[in-house]
Amino acid sequence: MFHRTYLGLGSNLGDRAENIKDALIALARVGVVRKVSGIYETEPVGEVAQPAFYNAVALLETPIAPRALLSKLKAIEGEIGRTPGGPRWGPRVIDLDILSFDDLIRADQGLTIPHPEMEKRRFVLDPLSEIAPGWVHPESKKSVEVLLKECSEQKCMRLERS
């Protein structure tokens, strides 16, 4: 059985576009990447002074359960050069987040699905709406379109694909 999971990808250190590309290539080891949004440039969240992020969202179909998928994502981050630690919302070579996993609602130590911050983040909602305009948040039951209208965060800029 394959699960539909939307993943957030972000990078603000090094060659940001290449880091996202490398992550997408690595994700093929854990499932089938069905769709990928364009890349969006966004200002960082939080108090740490740092470069702007490149963000994207991908639809991955995978046979892997959520906890095992999270472990695989952390391993991919390490392969690309992310080191554990650092300030919350600090700079990073790559960041991979599980945004949703089927219609699962789950909250336990270290893994909350759907992602607890996604409704507040345009850098998630803009690219998600690009590849899944009919997506509905499993907990709030709000469409991505409604979530975008309610989101007060500044719109992010979609970069042209090369």
GUMARVO-87440 format. One line per 10 residues: their letters; for each residue x, y, z of N, C-alpha, C. Coordinates in Angstrom, 2 decimals, decimal comma, padded with zeros to 5 digits. Layout:
BEGIN
a) X Y Z X Y Z X Y Z; ...
This chain:
BEGIN
mfhrtylglg) 000,84 -001,19 000,00 000,00 000,00 000,00 000,88 001,25 000,00; 000,55 002,17 -000,87 001,31 003,42 -000,94 000,53 004,54 -000,25; 001,26 005,39 000,44 000,69 006,54 001,14 001,04 007,80 000,37; 000,09 008,74 000,34 000,33 010,05 -000,29 000,77 011,01 000,81; 001,97 011,52 000,65 002,48 012,46 001,63 003,01 013,70 000,91; 002,67 014,86 001,47 003,21 016,11 000,96 004,37 016,49 001,85; 005,47 016,84 001,22 006,70 017,18 001,93 007,08 018,62 001,63; 007,53 019,33 002,65 008,10 020,66 002,48 009,60 020,54 002,36; 010,17 021,28 001,42 011,62 021,31 001,22 012,08 022,75 001,32; 013,16 022,98 002,04 013,69 024,33 002,18 015,20 024,33 002,30
snlgdraeni) 015,81 025,42 001,83 017,26 025,57 001,91 017,61 027,05 001,89; 018,57 027,44 002,75 019,06 028,82 002,66 020,57 028,93 002,83; 021,28 027,83 002,68 022,74 027,84 002,71 023,28 027,14 001,47; 024,38 027,62 000,95 024,99 026,99 -000,21 024,16 027,25 -001,46; 024,22 026,32 -002,39 023,45 026,41 -003,63 022,04 025,90 -003,33; 021,16 026,81 -002,99 019,82 026,46 -002,50 019,04 025,62 -003,49; 019,06 025,98 -004,75 018,32 025,22 -005,76 018,91 023,82 -005,91; 020,21 023,72 -005,90 020,88 022,42 -006,03 020,58 021,54 -004,82; 020,53 022,13 -003,63 020,20 021,36 -002,43 018,80 020,75 -002,53; 017,85 021,53 -003,04 016,49 021,03 -003,20 016,47 019,93 -004,27
kdalialarv) 017,19 020,15 -005,35 017,27 019,13 -006,42 017,87 017,84 -005,87; 018,94 017,94 -005,09 019,58 016,76 -004,50 018,60 016,02 -003,58; 017,81 016,77 -002,82 016,83 016,14 -001,92 015,77 015,40 -002,72; 015,31 015,99 -003,82 014,30 015,34 -004,65 014,85 014,05 -005,26; 016,09 014,07 -005,68 016,72 012,85 -006,22 016,78 011,78 -005,13; 017,18 012,17 -003,93 017,28 011,22 -002,82 015,91 010,68 -002,41; 014,87 011,49 -002,52 013,52 011,04 -002,15 013,06 009,88 -003,03; 013,62 009,75 -004,22 013,25 008,64 -005,09 013,63 007,29 -004,49; 014,51 007,30 -003,49 014,88 006,05 -002,80 013,81 005,61 -001,80; 012,92 006,52 -001,41 011,92 006,17 -000,40 010,50 006,16 -000,96
gvvrkvsgiy) 010,36 006,44 -002,25 009,04 006,44 -002,86 009,10 007,03 -004,25; 007,94 007,35 -004,77 007,83 007,93 -006,11 007,42 009,39 -005,95; 008,26 010,29 -006,45 007,94 011,71 -006,42 006,99 011,97 -007,59; 005,72 012,26 -007,27 004,69 012,43 -008,30 004,57 013,85 -008,82; 004,74 014,82 -007,94 004,62 016,23 -008,33 005,60 017,05 -007,50; 006,08 018,13 -008,11 006,94 019,08 -007,41 006,52 020,48 -007,81; 006,36 021,34 -006,83 006,01 022,73 -007,11 007,22 023,46 -007,69; 006,99 024,67 -008,13 008,09 025,55 -008,44 008,83 025,90 -007,16; 009,93 026,60 -007,31 010,69 027,04 -006,14 010,29 028,47 -005,81; 010,07 028,71 -004,52 009,65 030,01 -004,02 010,76 030,58 -003,14
etepvgevaq) 011,02 031,86 -003,26 012,00 032,51 -002,39 011,25 033,23 -001,29; 011,66 032,99 -000,04 010,95 033,56 001,10 011,94 034,06 002,15; 011,48 035,06 002,86 012,27 035,56 003,98 012,21 034,54 005,12; 013,29 034,42 005,88 013,29 033,45 006,98 012,33 033,84 008,10; 011,87 032,84 008,83 011,01 033,03 009,99 011,90 032,98 011,22; 011,60 033,79 012,22 012,36 033,73 013,47 013,27 034,92 013,65; 014,05 034,84 014,69 014,89 035,95 015,12 016,31 035,92 014,57; 016,71 034,81 013,98 018,10 034,65 013,56 018,32 035,34 012,21; 019,34 036,22 012,15 019,69 036,87 010,88 020,30 035,82 009,96; 019,72 035,68 008,75 020,16 034,63 007,84 019,66 034,93 006,43
pafynavall) 020,21 034,24 005,44 019,78 034,46 004,06 018,34 033,98 003,82; 017,77 034,43 002,71 016,43 034,01 002,30 016,43 032,52 001,94; 015,27 031,92 002,09 015,10 030,50 001,78 014,58 030,30 000,38; 014,92 029,16 -000,19 014,21 028,60 -001,33 013,33 027,49 -000,75; 012,05 027,48 -001,14 011,12 026,48 -000,64 010,35 025,84 -001,79; 009,96 024,60 -001,60 009,13 023,87 -002,56 008,32 022,84 -001,78; 007,32 022,28 -002,45 006,53 021,19 -001,89 006,50 020,07 -002,92; 006,62 018,84 -002,44 006,58 017,67 -003,32 005,53 016,68 -002,82; 004,89 016,02 -003,76 004,00 014,91 -003,45 004,81 013,63 -003,63; 004,91 012,86 -002,54 005,64 011,60 -002,56 004,65 010,48 -002,26
etpiaprall) 004,68 009,44 -003,07 003,92 008,22 -002,77 004,93 007,21 -002,25; 004,67 006,68 -001,06 005,65 005,83 -000,40 004,97 004,69 000,36; 005,62 003,54 000,43 005,09 002,45 001,24 005,51 002,57 002,71; 006,32 003,56 003,02 006,93 003,69 004,34 005,98 004,38 005,32; 005,92 003,88 006,55 005,10 004,45 007,62 005,69 005,80 008,06; 004,87 006,65 008,69 005,32 008,01 009,03 006,61 008,10 009,84; 006,74 007,34 010,90 007,95 007,43 011,74 009,19 007,00 010,95; 009,07 005,93 010,18 010,20 005,47 009,37 010,53 006,49 008,28; 009,50 007,12 007,71 009,72 008,16 006,71 010,49 009,33 007,31; 010,10 009,74 008,51 010,82 010,83 009,18 012,30 010,48 009,35
sklkaiegei) 012,59 009,25 009,74 013,99 008,82 009,88 014,73 008,89 008,55; 014,07 008,48 007,48 014,68 008,54 006,15 014,94 009,99 005,74; 013,99 010,89 006,05 014,17 012,30 005,72 015,36 012,89 006,47; 015,50 012,54 007,75 016,64 013,03 008,54 017,96 012,52 007,96; 017,97 011,26 007,50 019,18 010,70 006,89 019,52 011,44 005,59; 018,50 011,76 004,79 018,74 012,51 003,54 019,29 013,89 003,87; 018,72 014,55 004,87 019,25 015,86 005,28 020,74 015,76 005,62; 021,10 014,72 006,37 022,51 014,53 006,73 023,39 014,30 005,52; 022,91 013,52 004,56 023,68 013,26 003,34 023,96 014,55 002,57; 022,99 015,46 002,59 023,13 016,71 001,83 023,97 017,73 002,60
grtpggprwg) 024,17 017,50 003,88 025,06 018,37 004,63 024,49 019,06 005,84; 023,25 018,75 006,20 022,68 019,37 007,40 023,23 018,68 008,63; 023,63 019,48 009,60 024,10 018,93 010,87 023,04 019,20 011,93; 022,86 018,27 012,84 021,85 018,46 013,90 022,21 019,64 014,80; 021,20 020,18 015,45 021,41 021,28 016,38 021,22 022,63 015,71; 021,71 023,65 016,36 021,55 025,01 015,86 020,26 025,62 016,38; 020,10 026,91 016,18 018,92 027,59 016,70 017,64 027,15 015,97; 016,53 027,19 016,69 015,24 026,90 016,07 015,03 027,91 014,95; 014,57 027,42 013,81 014,33 028,23 012,62 015,62 028,91 012,14; 016,76 028,28 012,43 018,04 028,83 012,00 018,37 028,42 010,57
prvidldils) 019,51 028,90 010,07 019,91 028,57 008,70 020,18 027,08 008,54; 019,93 026,57 007,32 020,15 025,15 007,08 020,39 024,88 005,61; 021,21 023,89 005,36 021,51 023,46 004,00 020,24 022,88 003,38; 019,53 022,06 004,13 018,28 021,47 003,65 017,38 021,19 004,85; 016,10 021,34 004,62 015,10 021,02 005,64 013,99 020,27 004,94; 013,67 019,08 005,42 012,61 018,25 004,86 011,56 018,01 005,93; 010,33 018,39 005,66 009,26 018,23 006,65 008,09 017,46 006,05; 007,51 016,58 006,85 006,27 015,93 006,48 005,16 016,92 006,77; 004,47 017,36 005,71 003,37 018,30 005,88 002,06 017,57 006,15; 001,81 016,53 005,37 000,63 015,69 005,58 000,97 014,27 005,13
fddliradqg) 000,21 013,33 005,62 000,43 011,92 005,32 -000,94 011,27 005,22; -001,38 010,98 003,99 -002,76 010,56 003,76 -003,67 011,57 004,47; -004,64 011,11 005,21 -005,49 012,00 006,02 -005,22 011,81 007,50; -004,02 011,35 007,81 -003,64 011,03 009,18 -003,59 012,29 010,05; -004,09 012,15 011,29 -003,95 013,18 012,31 -003,24 012,49 013,47; -002,07 013,02 013,82 -001,24 012,34 014,82 -000,36 013,37 015,51; -000,23 013,22 016,81 000,68 014,08 017,56 001,35 013,24 018,64; 002,62 013,02 018,46 003,40 012,37 019,51 004,78 012,99 019,52; 005,61 012,54 020,39 006,92 013,16 020,56 007,72 013,10 019,26; 008,05 014,28 018,74 008,90 014,38 017,57 008,21 014,27 016,23
ltiphpemek) 006,90 014,01 016,20 006,21 013,89 014,93 004,74 014,26 015,08; 004,38 015,38 014,46 002,99 015,83 014,43 002,56 015,92 012,97; 001,46 015,26 012,66 000,90 015,26 011,31 -000,57 015,59 011,42; -001,05 016,57 010,63 -000,30 017,41 009,71 000,66 018,34 010,45; 001,60 018,88 009,71 002,62 019,74 010,31 001,95 020,89 011,06; 002,32 021,11 012,32 001,61 022,09 013,15 001,73 023,55 012,70; 002,73 023,89 011,92 002,94 025,27 011,50 002,44 025,56 010,08; 002,02 024,53 009,36 001,78 024,72 007,93 000,67 025,71 007,63; -000,35 025,80 008,46 -001,46 026,72 008,20 -001,04 028,19 008,30; 000,10 028,44 008,96 000,58 029,80 009,17 001,65 030,22 008,16
rrfvldplse) 002,06 029,33 007,28 003,24 029,55 006,45 002,90 029,60 004,97; 003,02 030,78 004,39 002,78 030,92 002,94 003,81 030,14 002,14; 005,03 030,00 002,68 006,05 029,27 001,93 005,73 027,78 001,84; 004,74 027,34 002,60 004,19 025,99 002,46 002,91 026,04 001,62; 002,02 026,96 001,94 000,70 027,00 001,30 000,76 027,39 -000,17; 001,60 028,36 -000,53 001,69 028,75 -001,95 002,13 027,58 -002,83; 003,27 026,92 -002,52 003,65 025,79 -003,38 002,70 024,60 -003,29; 002,10 024,38 -002,11 001,13 023,29 -001,97 -000,08 023,54 -002,86; -000,55 024,78 -002,90 -001,71 025,10 -003,73 -001,41 024,93 -005,22; -000,15 025,08 -005,58 000,26 024,91 -006,98 000,11 023,46 -007,43
iapgwvhpes) 000,49 022,51 -006,57 000,45 021,10 -006,99 -000,77 020,34 -006,48; -001,48 020,92 -005,51 -002,65 020,25 -004,93 -003,74 021,27 -004,61; -004,30 021,93 -005,64 -005,27 023,00 -005,38 -006,52 022,54 -004,65; -006,84 021,27 -004,68 -008,02 020,76 -003,99 -007,72 020,16 -002,63; -006,47 020,26 -002,16 -006,09 019,65 -000,89 -006,88 020,26 000,26; -007,30 019,40 001,20 -008,04 019,84 002,39 -007,28 019,38 003,63; -007,08 020,30 004,57 -006,40 019,99 005,82 -007,24 018,97 006,58; -006,68 017,82 006,96 -007,48 016,77 007,57 -008,05 017,12 008,95; -007,43 018,05 009,63 -007,91 018,40 010,97 -008,89 019,57 010,93; -008,50 020,67 010,29 -009,36 021,86 010,26 -010,46 021,75 009,21
kksvevllke) -010,28 020,84 008,25 -011,22 020,64 007,13 -011,29 021,86 006,21; -010,26 022,71 006,25 -010,20 023,89 005,39 -009,37 023,55 004,15; -009,81 024,05 003,01 -009,06 023,84 001,77 -007,80 024,71 001,79; -006,84 024,34 000,97 -005,62 025,13 000,87 -005,96 026,55 000,40; -006,99 026,69 -000,42 -007,42 028,02 -000,89 -007,89 028,88 000,29; -008,69 028,31 001,18 -009,16 029,03 002,37 -007,99 029,35 003,29; -007,10 028,39 003,48 -005,94 028,62 004,34 -005,08 029,77 003,82; -004,92 029,85 002,51 -004,16 030,95 001,92 -004,84 032,29 002,18; -006,14 032,35 002,07 -006,87 033,59 002,32 -006,75 034,02 003,77; -006,69 033,06 004,68 -006,60 033,36 006,10 -005,18 033,62 006,58
cseqkcmrle) -004,20 033,27 005,79 -002,80 033,39 006,20 -002,35 034,84 006,10; -001,85 035,37 007,19 -001,41 036,77 007,22 000,05 036,94 006,83; 000,79 035,86 006,76 002,20 035,95 006,41 002,36 036,49 004,99; 003,41 037,26 004,78 003,66 037,88 003,47 003,81 036,82 002,39; 003,25 037,11 001,23 003,33 036,19 000,09 004,79 035,97 -000,31; 005,09 034,78 -000,71 006,44 034,48 -001,16 006,50 034,58 -002,69; 007,69 034,74 -003,21 007,87 034,97 -004,64 008,26 033,67 -005,32; 007,48 033,28 -006,33 007,79 032,08 -007,11 008,89 032,42 -008,10; 009,93 031,64 -008,11 011,03 031,84 -009,06 010,69 031,13 -010,36; 011,14 031,65 -011,44 010,92 031,00 -012,74 011,75 029,73 -012,80
rs) 011,19 028,71 -013,40 011,94 027,48 -013,59 012,93 027,66 -014,73; 014,09 027,05 -014,59 015,10 027,17 -015,65 014,92 026,09 -016,70
